[in-house]
Every structure is written in structure tokens, then in C-alpha cells.
């Protein structure tokens, strides 16, 4: 399983995993309650592997941000909740990604990242963050 198979669906809470694709969309399963639903092509869907966070110099892929949170928390749940105050969330995120662009990354974005990390951790899916490292290592060896 990779972040290519994990989705955020606008208007629906949590994250979803693609079960199968259909002609008109996909069947997905919630990581929150394991309920399945069909989403059409008309739904506003974001694939986690395509999301990036703005920094002052570049866009950092969500995968890298989640890895930094994993390293900070030693693979455990975050030390703060996505429901904490805006100031606490910003301080935490500044520890994780010191050069994030405060003008373009809102508290609501930080809440989502923390909530998504905790969902992935709870579902033992943090290993989905690792495959790219293996590819980089094998590329460097050649």
C-alpha cells in the first residue's frame, strides 16, 4: 500500500483507501470506520501522494512532512491533537517544518496533516511513507 492509494474526499471526514476502481469512479474504504462507499469522478478527491506543503523556498511533498512527524514522534501518535489551539498547532508544525510558509499554510491545513498522520499511524500505515527511500537508495547504488 502506498500514498497513491490513500485519498482525501472533500466534504467527507478522514481518509479513504481505494478498494477498486470502477468505470465511473472508485469504491473506497474509510480508515476511520472501515465503511465502504462509492465515489464518482465528480467528487473532489485528493490523492495524498500529490499533496505538498508550501515552504519559503519550495513545495515539500506530504510524504516528507509525514516522515518528519514520524521521526519526531518515534512512530507514535502526535503529542498534540488536531483540535488544539492555532498557536499550539503552528508551534508544533514549526518544529516539524521550520521553513513552512506561514502565509500560505493555514491552521486548517496543519490540522489536516496532524489528523491524517494520526489516522495512518492508528491503521499501521506509516510504512507507506518508506518505499521512495528504497528507490532512492537503489538509484544511488547504480
N, C-alpha and C positions, 0 to 999 in steps of 0.2 A: 504494500500500500504506500502511495506517495501523496504529496500535497496536490498532485494533479487530479486526484480522485476525491478531494475534500472541498466542499462548496459552502459558500455563504449565500443565502437566498434572501433578497430584500423583502422585508415585511414578515419574516419568519425568524423566531429566536434560535440561537445556537448555530451549530454546524451540521452539515449533512455529508454523507458518504454516498458516492454513486454505486448503486447496486447493478443496474444495467441501463443501457441506452435504448430508447425506442425511436420509432420513426418521427414522432412529434416532440420528443424531449428526453426525459430520463426518469427512472424510478430511483428514488433516493431514500436513505435511512437516516433518521435523526441520531446524532451522537448523544443527545440529551435523554430521550426516552425510547430509542430504538424503534419508533413507529416509522412505517414506510409511507411515502406519498409519491404521486406522480407530478412532475413539474413539466410544464410545456416550454417551448422555445421562447414564448412571450415573457416568461418570468425573468426578472432581473437577477442573474446569477453571477457570482464572482468566484473564480477558482483560486484557492489560496496560493497556488504556485505563481500566479500572475500579479499578486498584490505586492506593492513596495511601499516603504516609508520614506518620506522626504527627509533629507539631511541638508545641511548648509552647502554641501559640495556635490552630492549625488543622490540617487534613489537606492536605498538598501532593500533587497528582497526580504519579504516577510519571513522566509525560511531562516535567514541570517539573524533577524531580530529574535525569532523564537529560540534559536540556538543560544543566543546570548542570555536570554531569560533562563533557559535550561541550565546553563553554566552557573549563573548567579544563584539559582535555587537548588543546585545539585540534583536536578531531575524531579524535584518535589513541586507541590502546588506553590503558587506565588505567596509571598509573605504579606501581600496586601490583597484586598478584594477589589473587583471591578466597580464596586459600589462605594468605595472610599471617596473622599473629597477630591476636588480637582487639583488642589495643591499637592496632596499626597501622591496622586497618580502621576503628576508631572515630575515630582522629585524622584519617584521610582523609575520612571522612564528615562530620566536624565542619567541615572546610574547605569541603565542598560545601554542606552544610545546617546552619549553625551552631546553629539553634534546634531541631534534631530532639529528640524526646522519648526520652531515654536509657533510661527505664523501660519504654517500650513498643516501641522499635525494638531488636531483638536483633542480635547479631553475625551470626547466621544470615541475617537479613533483609538486612544490609549486604552479605554475601557474594553473595546472590542478585542484588541490584541491580548490583553490580560485574560479576558474571558475565553478566548479561543485557545490560548496556551493551556489554561486550566482544564478545558474540555479535552484537549488532546492528551494531556497528562493523565486525566482520570480514565480515559479509554485506552491507556497504554499505547498511544500512537506517536509518542515523541521520537521513536526510531524512524519515522517518516522524514525527519529532518536530516538524516545522515547520508542517504545514498549519493548525493552530489559530492561529498567529501571523498568517497571511494573512487568516484570517477576522476576527480582532480588528482588524486594520488597516482592512479594508474596512468594518467596523461603525463604527469611529471616523470615517471619512471621510464617512459618510452622515449 
